[in-house]
Amino acid sequence: MLTVHQHWDPLKVCAVGRSYPPEFYSRIKNPKVRDVMERIAIETEEDYQKLINKLEEFNVKVIRTDVSEDPEVYVNKGVLNVPPPMCPRDFTAMVGDTFYMPGDNYGVNFDVEYIAANLFEKIYKYKLANSITYEFCKQIEDCIEPRNKLSPKESFLRLKSRMFRGEVGPDKHTDIYLKVPHTIRRGQSLHVQQLQKFSDFDSIINKIISSETCTIGSNFKFPNNKRFYPFTSIKKFLEENNAPIVYDKYVNSASMTRVGKDLFFSTINDINEMRKNEFCAKWEKLFPTYNIHVVTVNGHTDGTFCPVLPGLIITRKVPDLYKESFPDWEVVQLEQDTLSAVHELKKFKKLKRINKGKWWIPGEENNDDLIDYIEKWLGDWVTMVEESVFDVNMLMIDKKNIICNGYNKKIYDAFERHGITPHVVNFRHRYFWDGGLHCITSDISREGKQENYFS
């Protein structure tokens, strides 16, 4: 039987991501762009192979995500712009003996309009709110009237002044309308469930989708490409081993941490925070035999902290945050990671002014042709690499062995105290793909039974 209960139990089967081969970039005519993308493709697969070799040293069976042999499957308007299946963990998870993964209904089996209506109903009823709600209202006001100079709290008050109740139609979840400028809608009133129809609100709709699917970055990821299914090999292996599969519940072990009978879910973004009760209720219904914890983490938990083994956590957050959830565990806080160390370099600062810290390819900071190409055509590939801490994005092989990106004295000292041997696999282009060693894998089976670490 295939099971995963704790991510420090001995790893037996592991999915590993895959990128496009270099020949997929042959359609790019500009050699300043094509040569770099081909080099990234070659070096990325080299690093994948180093990771696979290391896993196989520990007798771990490796299953890759799938890429079509036809690059046209990934082409839109003449451009190869569909992201490759680099990070299986962002979309999959083995919880106990059941595997959760994307299927045919990925991204379409929930009601965005209902979620939007629920959010506006909450805002309408609030007299005062917290900073998270204020910030969300600021984002909405920025959609309605770009370049306004309102503070988040002022945005909350302005948005409430726009709201009024009208008639409820047969398919409406709420009767709340917004007074909006005629540039958005002629007639100057908009039912909140109609936001999806207006490009002005794309950022809000995209954030709702991300909150529901528990993903970060663009929603135009490989599960949404219906022309080719990148999980065929994984699905086949699971079916051959009679493993139960559940599709399109948006469970992934990048935003969920498995610690025996306890599951810790990150809230991804401020919409999950505003709908925290609904978010928690979803997991309690899906996992009734587990203890559910919802933690405030913007993005994926595996970019924020790593419970390495019972008694040790590596994190970018302050230790006090873990006193209640992980009592008596040693918490090692990182002061900086490898990207933080280069923030002061002039070449990185120059690139950051252009791409807002979304991606970095060392040595290409002055390649304007490449920068323009990525910013124009590959915006769905890059996320926000400046917010990622790859030093915590590690993969446990077992309680005594861990795979990490490189040397960090503070982490290595902690490893030594706990008898852990680090194995370095340098995933060189993690600052472009925004994926660390934990992201680009997904554990399908580990030895061991379910433990209860917290009374």
N, C-alpha and C positions, 0 to 999 in steps of 0.2 A: 504493500500500500504506500502511495506517495503522500507524505505529510510534511507540514512545517508548523511547528509550535513556537519555537524561539529561534531567532536568527543567529545564535551562536552555537547551536547544535551542529554536529558534523554534516557538512554539505555533501549531498550525493548526486543531485541533478540540478543543473543551473542553465537558464536561458542566457544567451549573450547576444547583444545587438549586432547590427550590420549597417554599413554605409554603402553608398554607390561605388562601383568600380570606376577607375580613372577614365575609361573610354566613354562613360556617360556624359562627360563634359566636352566631348569633341565638337559639339555644335557651337560652342562659344568661339567666336572668331578672333577676339582680342587675346593675343598670347599673354598679356600682362595679367589677365584674369584666368584664362584657361590653364596656364602652367601652374598657377598657385592652387587652383581647385584640384587638378590632377595630383599634385604633390600631397595635398591634404588627404585625398582618397587613398593614396598608396601608404602614407604614414599611419593613417587611422587603422587600416586593415593590419598593418605590421603590429601595431599596439594591441589590437584585438587578439592577434595570434599569440603575442607574449602572454596576455591574460589567459587565453585558452590553455597554453602550455603549462602555465603555473597551476591552473585548476586540475589539469590532467595529472600533474605530479602527485596530487592528493586523491587520485582515482575518482574525480568528479566527472560525470557524464555531461557533456555540453551540447545544447541544442540552440541553433542560431535562428534569429528572425529571418524572414524570407524577403528577397528582392527579385522583382521580375527581370528576366533577361532582355526585355524590351523597354528601353528608356522612354518610349513614347507614352507608356502608361503614366509617367510622372510629369508629362509636359502639358503646360497650359499656355495658350497664345504663343507658342513657339519657344517657351522658356522652361527649362527643367527647374520647377519651383516647388514641387511637393517634397516635404522633408522626408529623409530616409528613416527607416525604423531603428534608430540608434539606441533608444532607451526603453526596453521592454518593461522595466519596473514602473515607469510612469503610467502604465495602463493595465498592469496585471498584479495578481497576488495569490499565493497559496495560503489559505487560512484553515488550519487543521488539515482535513483531507479534501477540501474543495478548492478548485482553481477558479478564479474570477478573471475574466478577460473580455475584450471587445468582440461584438458580434455584428449582425446585420443592422441592428437598431441603434448602434452607437451614435450618440449625439442628437437623436430624433425622438427618443421615447420619454421625453419629459416636456412639460408645458411651460415654455419661457414666459408666455403672457401671464400665466397664473402666478409665477414667481415674482414678476414685475408688479403685478397688482397687490400681492401680499406685502411687498416692500413699501409701496406707496400708502397702503392702508395703515401700516405701522407708523410711518412718518406723519400721516394726517392726524393720528390720535395722540401723538406725543405733544406735550406742552414744552418740555425740555428733553434733551437727549444727551448721549455721550459723544465723545470725540470721534468715534468711528462713524456714527450716524451723521455727524456734522460734516465729516470729510466726504462721505458718500453724497450728501446733498450738494457739496461744492462741485463734485464731478458732474452731477446732473445740471446744475446751473451753468457750468462751463459748456455743456452741450447746447443749452438753450440760448445762452448769450456768451459766446466766446470772448476771451480777453476782458471779462469783468474783473473788478478788483475787490470783490467781496471776500471776507474771511469765511472759513467753514461755518461758523455759527451764524453769521449774517446770511449765508447761503441757505441754511436751514430755515431761517425766518422768511426769506424771500420765497423759497419753494412752497412753504406752507401757505403764504399769501396767494400763490398761484392756484392752489387746490380748491375745488368746490365739488359738491355732490350733485349729480344729475340723475337722469333716469337710468335704470338698469335694464339692458337688453337681455334677450333670452339666453345668450351665450356668455354674458359678462360675469366675471368673478367679483367685481366691485363696481361701484357707481362713481368712482373718483375721476375727475377730469382735471386737466391742466390748462391754464391760460398761457398761451405761447405766442411769440411774435408771428406775424403773417408770413415771414420768410420760411417758417417751418410748416405752417398749415394755414391755408386760407380759411377764414372763419375764426381763427385765433383761439380755438379750444381743441384739446386733444385728449381722447380717452387713454388712460395710462396703459391699457392693453394693446394700444396701437403703436407703441414705441418701435416695435420690430420693423415697421413699414417705413421708417424714416432714417436715412443715413446719418442724420445729426446725432442719433442716439446709439450708433454702432458700438462705441466703447462700453456703454452700459450693458447692452445686450451681450457683447462678448464676455464681459465680466460675469454675467449671470450664468452663461454656459460654462465658463471655467469653474465657477463655484459648484455647479451641479456635477460636472465630470471630474472634479478634483485634479485638474491639470493646471499648469502654469504656461505662460507664453501664449502664442497663437493657438486658436482652436482649429486651424487648418493643418492638423497633424495627420500622420499616416492612417490612424483608424478611420478618418473621415474620407479617405480615398477609396471609393467603392470599386475601383477598377482592378485592384489587386489586393489580396488579403495577406498581410505580412506575418500572420501567426499560424500558417498552415502546418509547418513542421511541429510546432509546439502542440497544436490541437491534435495532430495525428499521434504524437507520443502519449499524450494524456489519454486518448481513446484506447490506444493499444494496452495501456496499463489500468484501464477501467477506473480512471479518476473522474469524479463528478466535476462537471464544468457548469458555471453559471455565467451568463452573458449580460453585459450592459447594465451592471449595477454600480459601475464606477468605483470599484474597490482597487486600490493599488498600494503597494508597500513602499512607495515614495512618500505618500502622505499619511500612511498608517504604520505604526510600529507595533510588532507582535511581541508581547512579553508574557508567554504562557496564557493564562486565563484573562489577561488584561490586554485590551487593544486601545492604542492612543491615536486619535485622529486629529490632524491639523485642520484649521478652518480655512486655509487657502487664501481667502481674501475677505474684504469687509462685508460682502454680502452674506457669507457663511456666518460671520460674527453677528450680523443683524438678525439672521434666521437661525440662531444657535439652537433653540429648542427643537425646531423642525429638523435641523442637521443631526442632532443627537438622537432624536426619535427614529430617524431612518436607520442608523446603525444598531440601535437597540432592537429594532424589529428584525433586522437582517441577521444579527448575531445574539440571539436571546440567551445563550449559555455563557456569554463572555461579560466581563466587566468593561463597560465603555467609558472612555475618558476623551473629552473634546478639549484640545489645548489651543491656545491662541498663538498660531504661527502663520505669518503671511508666506504662503508658498508651501513647499514640501518639507516635511520634518527631516528628511535625510540630508538636507542642505543646512540644517540648523544644529542637530545633535545626533549622537550615536551612542546608544547604550551598548557598549562593546561586549560586555558579559555581566553576569550578576555582580553588582557592587562597583561598577565603573561606567561613567558617562563622559564622553568628550563632547564639548558644546561650544558654541559661539556666544551663548547667553550667560547671564549672571547665575551663579550657583544657587542662589536663594529660590529660583523658580522651580527647583526640583525637590525642595525639602519635603513637601507633602506627597508628591507623586512617587518619588523614589527615596524614601527615608533611609538615612544611614549609608547611602551610596556615595562613593567618592566622585566628585564632579570636577573635571579639569576644564577650565575655561581657556579658550584660545584668544590670545591678544591680537593676532593677525594670522592670515594665511598667505600663501605664496603670491596671490594676486595683490593683496594689500601691500606687500613688500615692494611692488613695482609702481604703486600709485604715484610716487614722486618723480618717476621718470618723465622727462619732457615728451618723449615720443608717445607714451600712453596718454598723457594729458591732451595732446593734440588730437588723437583719435577719439578720445572721450567727448571732446567738444562737438564732434561730428555725429557719433553714433550713440551718445548718451550712456556709454559704458555697457552696451548690449553685447559686444563681442570683441575679440582681440586675436589677431594672428601675429605672433612675434616676428619682427623683421619686415612686415608689410604696412607699417604705419604711414608711410609716404606714398604708397601705391594708390593714387587717386582713382585710377580706373577700376581697381578691385573694390575700393570703398564704395564708389558710386554704384557698381554692379550689385554688391550685397545689399546696400541700402534700398535700391530700387526693386530688385527681383527676389531677394532671399530673406525678406523681412519675417517670413513665417518660419525660417530655420533657426534664427537667433532668438534668445530669450532676454535675459538680463544678467549677464555673466558676473557683473560687479556685485550682485547680491548673493552669489553662490560662494559657499565656503567648502572647497573641495577637500580640505584637510580633514573634515569630519565625514566625508562621503566615502566610507570604507566598507569593504566586504569581509565578513567573518567567514573563515573556512571551518573553524571549530574554536573551542575556547582557548586554544593555545596558538592559533595561527590566524593572521589577518593580512589582507591585501590592501595596500595604501599607495598613494601617489608618490610620496617622497619622504624625506627626513624632516621631522619637526621635533626639536629637543624636548619640548614639554610633553608631547604625546609619547615619544619613545621612552621617556623616564617613567611615565605611567604604565606603559607596556611592561617595562622591566619589573616594576613593583608587583604586577599581576601575572608574571610568568608568560607573557605573550610574545611571540616572535613575529615581527613585521616582515612582509614580503613586498618589495617595491615593484610596481608596474607603472611606468610613467605614461599616462594617457596624454600624449603631447598636445592634442588639439582640443582639450576640454574647454578652453576659453573661447573656442569658436562654437563647438557643439553644445556648450553648457550642459555637460554630462560628466559626472565623476564615475568612479569605479562601481559604486553602488547603483547609480542610475542606469548604467549600460548593461546591467545584469538583472536577473530575477530568479530567486531561488525557488525551484519547483519541488525539491524533496530534501529533507534533512532527517537524520536519525534522531531518536529521542521521543519521549512521551511528553504530554502537556504538563507543565509545572504550575504551581500557584506561588508566586513570589511575594504577594502582598496579602495580609490578612484582611 
